[in-house]
Amino acid sequence: MEQSPQDATLAAYERGALQYAARTSTAPAPEVDTLLARVARGARVLELGSGPGRDAAALEAAGLTVDRTDGAAAFVDALRAAGHQARVLDVRAEDFGGPYDAVFANAVLLHVPREDLAAVLATARRACRPGGVLVASVKKGEGEAWTRAKLDDPRHFTYWDETGLTSALRAAGWTPEQVTESTLPGAVERWITVIARNEASTLPTGAAPPRSGDLAETGRNGADRPAFAGSPDLEA
């Protein structure tokens, strides 16, 4: 049976975790500062797609407690070998755990099919305490595409615009605060950063928009863009 794009992407990360880490900047993503500006020291954060772990390390250094997770067991194994607690978490899961003060999803949700994003966001919201925050980033654009950048095996991406992301957030029960372009100078591709709050919602507890059933969590830590201006990746 042919793999779905999400499962194929996850398999690419499983096979290429070390290669990916070697080809990705070690500087924290800009979304780290975005989150730190919105939570108190000691806040408990769920990170979806920890990858090599650079953003989690920066958040922990600032006094936050991070639950490191990834859909690829290869990344989780590497994090554990480095002395960190980490767990495999697939966004097809019905429950992410919690409650957390924040959910951090840098360069992760771009692997989720368009029709499934609201369901994943709803699961993330249920893991977040009332008043908690979501900080996430996705690639800006139209449609979807495959790339072999960084890894020998192809990865699949879904592109978004601000209007579509805002609609998906609201459908999942989040209250969007900012959904804005955050492309850095010299970046190969354009990006959008999302900031949203878990305010009172009409979405019933345990309810979520329908998902297609073939969704796999394949996200990363700072996957495909430069962490600072003037240092672009060769290709996202």
C-alpha positions as CSV (number, residue, x, y, z in Angstrom):
1,M,0.0,0.0,0.0
2,E,1.4,3.4,-1.0
3,Q,2.3,5.7,1.9
4,S,0.5,8.9,2.5
5,P,2.5,12.1,2.0
6,Q,2.6,12.6,5.8
7,D,3.8,9.0,6.5
8,A,6.4,9.3,3.7
9,T,7.6,12.6,5.3
10,L,7.8,11.0,8.8
11,A,9.8,8.1,7.3
12,A,12.2,10.6,5.7
13,Y,12.9,12.1,9.2
14,E,13.3,8.6,10.7
15,R,16.0,7.7,8.2
16,G,17.6,11.1,8.1
17,A,17.5,12.4,11.6
18,L,21.3,12.8,12.0
19,Q,21.6,14.3,8.5
20,Y,18.8,16.7,9.3
21,A,20.4,17.9,12.5
22,A,23.8,18.4,10.8
23,R,22.2,20.6,8.1
24,T,20.0,22.7,10.4
25,S,21.2,25.9,12.2
26,T,21.7,25.5,15.9
27,A,20.5,29.1,16.6
28,P,17.0,29.2,18.2
29,A,14.1,30.1,15.9
30,P,12.6,33.6,16.3
31,E,9.4,32.0,17.7
32,V,11.3,31.2,20.9
33,D,11.4,34.9,21.8
34,T,7.8,35.2,20.7
35,L,6.7,32.6,23.3
36,L,9.0,33.9,26.0
37,A,7.3,37.3,25.8
38,R,3.9,35.7,26.5
39,V,4.5,33.2,29.4
40,A,5.9,33.5,32.8
41,R,9.1,31.8,34.0
42,G,8.3,28.2,35.1
43,A,5.6,27.8,32.5
44,R,5.0,24.3,31.2
45,V,5.3,24.0,27.4
46,L,4.3,21.2,25.1
47,E,6.7,21.3,22.1
48,L,5.4,19.5,19.0
49,G,8.2,18.4,16.7
50,S,11.3,18.9,18.9
51,G,13.6,17.5,16.3
52,P,17.2,18.0,17.3
53,G,16.0,20.0,20.3
54,R,17.6,23.4,19.8
55,D,14.4,25.4,20.6
56,A,13.6,23.3,23.7
57,A,17.1,24.0,25.0
58,A,16.6,27.8,24.6
59,L,13.2,27.7,26.3
60,E,14.6,25.7,29.2
61,A,17.5,28.0,29.5
62,A,15.0,30.8,29.9
63,G,13.3,29.0,32.8
64,L,10.5,27.1,31.1
65,T,9.7,23.4,31.5
66,V,9.4,21.7,28.1
67,D,7.8,18.5,27.2
68,R,9.8,17.4,24.2
69,T,7.9,15.4,21.7
70,D,8.4,14.3,18.1
71,G,6.6,12.0,15.6
72,A,10.0,10.5,14.6
73,A,11.4,8.0,17.1
74,A,14.9,8.7,15.7
75,F,14.7,12.2,17.1
76,V,13.3,11.1,20.4
77,D,16.1,8.5,20.8
78,A,18.7,11.1,20.1
79,L,17.2,13.5,22.6
80,R,17.1,10.7,25.3
81,A,20.7,9.8,24.5
82,A,21.7,13.4,25.1
83,G,20.1,13.2,28.6
84,H,16.7,14.8,27.9
85,Q,13.3,13.4,28.6
86,A,11.3,13.1,25.4
87,R,8.4,11.1,24.0
88,V,7.1,10.0,20.6
89,L,3.9,11.9,19.9
90,D,1.9,11.6,16.6
91,V,-0.6,14.4,16.0
92,R,-3.1,11.7,15.0
93,A,-3.3,11.1,18.8
94,E,-6.6,11.9,20.4
95,D,-4.9,13.5,23.4
96,F,-1.6,15.3,23.8
97,G,-1.6,15.3,27.6
98,G,-1.5,18.4,29.7
99,P,-2.8,20.8,30.8
100,Y,0.1,23.0,29.5
101,D,0.6,26.7,29.7
102,A,1.6,26.9,26.1
103,V,1.9,24.8,22.9
104,F,5.0,25.5,20.8
105,A,4.9,24.2,17.2
106,N,7.7,25.7,15.2
107,A,7.9,24.5,11.5
108,V,5.7,21.5,12.4
109,L,2.2,22.1,11.2
110,L,3.4,22.6,7.7
111,H,3.4,18.8,7.3
112,V,-0.3,18.5,8.2
113,P,-2.8,18.2,5.3
114,R,-4.9,21.3,4.9
115,E,-8.2,19.5,5.6
116,D,-6.8,18.1,8.9
117,L,-5.2,21.2,10.4
118,A,-8.2,22.4,12.4
119,A,-8.5,18.9,14.0
120,V,-4.8,19.0,15.1
121,L,-5.2,22.5,16.4
122,A,-8.3,21.5,18.4
123,T,-6.3,18.6,20.0
124,A,-3.6,21.1,20.9
125,R,-6.1,23.5,22.4
126,R,-7.5,20.8,24.6
127,A,-4.0,20.2,25.9
128,C,-3.7,23.9,26.8
129,R,-5.1,25.4,30.0
130,P,-7.6,28.3,29.7
131,G,-5.7,31.4,28.8
132,G,-2.8,29.4,27.5
133,V,-1.0,30.3,24.3
134,L,-0.1,28.7,21.0
135,V,2.9,29.8,19.1
136,A,3.5,28.2,15.7
137,S,5.0,28.8,12.3
138,V,4.2,27.5,8.8
139,K,5.3,28.2,5.3
140,K,3.5,30.9,3.4
141,G,2.2,30.2,-0.1
142,E,-0.3,28.3,-2.1
143,G,-1.0,24.6,-2.6
144,E,1.5,22.0,-1.5
145,A,4.9,20.6,-2.6
146,W,7.6,18.0,-2.1
147,T,11.3,18.8,-1.5
148,R,14.6,16.9,-1.1
149,A,16.3,19.8,0.6
150,K,18.3,18.8,3.7
151,L,17.4,15.1,3.3
152,D,17.9,12.4,0.7
153,D,14.3,11.4,0.9
154,P,11.5,13.8,0.0
155,R,9.3,15.7,2.5
156,H,5.9,17.1,1.9
157,F,4.7,20.6,2.8
158,T,1.4,22.4,2.9
159,Y,1.5,26.1,2.3
160,W,-0.8,28.6,4.0
161,D,-2.0,32.2,3.9
162,E,-3.1,34.4,6.8
163,T,-6.8,34.1,6.0
164,G,-6.8,30.3,5.9
165,L,-4.8,29.9,9.0
166,T,-7.0,32.3,10.9
167,S,-10.1,30.3,9.9
168,A,-8.5,27.0,11.0
169,L,-7.6,28.5,14.4
170,R,-11.1,29.7,15.0
171,A,-12.6,26.4,13.9
172,A,-10.4,24.7,16.5
173,G,-11.5,27.0,19.3
174,W,-8.4,29.2,19.5
175,T,-8.6,33.0,19.6
176,P,-6.1,34.4,17.1
177,E,-4.0,37.2,18.4
178,Q,-1.5,37.5,15.5
179,V,-1.3,35.7,12.2
180,T,1.3,37.6,10.4
181,E,4.1,37.1,7.8
182,S,7.5,36.6,9.6
183,T,9.9,36.0,6.7
184,L,13.4,37.1,7.6
185,P,15.7,39.0,5.2
186,G,17.5,36.6,2.9
187,A,15.2,33.6,3.6
188,V,14.6,31.2,0.7
189,E,10.9,30.8,1.5
190,R,8.2,32.9,3.1
191,W,6.8,32.2,6.6
192,I,3.8,33.0,8.8
193,T,3.9,33.1,12.6
194,V,0.8,32.3,14.6
195,I,0.0,33.5,18.1
196,A,-3.3,32.4,19.6
197,R,-5.0,32.1,23.0
198,N,-7.2,29.4,24.5
199,E,-10.1,31.6,25.5
200,A,-13.7,30.5,26.1
201,S,-14.9,28.6,23.1
202,T,-18.1,27.1,21.8
203,L,-16.2,24.0,20.7
204,P,-17.4,21.2,23.1
205,T,-14.8,19.4,25.2
206,G,-13.5,16.4,23.3
207,A,-15.0,17.6,20.0
208,A,-12.8,18.2,17.0
209,P,-13.3,18.9,13.4
210,P,-13.1,15.7,11.3
211,R,-9.7,14.5,10.2
212,S,-8.9,12.5,7.1
213,G,-7.4,9.6,9.0
214,D,-4.0,9.5,7.3
215,L,-2.4,12.3,9.4
216,A,1.1,11.9,10.7
217,E,3.0,14.3,12.9
218,T,6.3,14.9,11.2
219,G,7.4,18.3,12.4
220,R,10.7,19.7,13.4
221,N,12.5,22.1,15.5
222,G,13.4,25.1,13.4
223,A,13.2,23.0,10.3
224,D,13.6,25.0,7.1
225,R,14.5,28.6,7.5
226,P,17.4,30.6,8.8
227,A,17.3,31.4,12.5
228,F,18.7,34.9,11.9
229,A,18.8,37.4,9.1
230,G,21.5,37.0,6.5
231,S,22.0,33.3,7.0
232,P,19.5,31.6,4.7
233,D,19.4,27.9,4.2
234,L,20.2,26.8,0.6
235,E,16.6,25.7,0.2
236,A,13.7,25.1,2.6
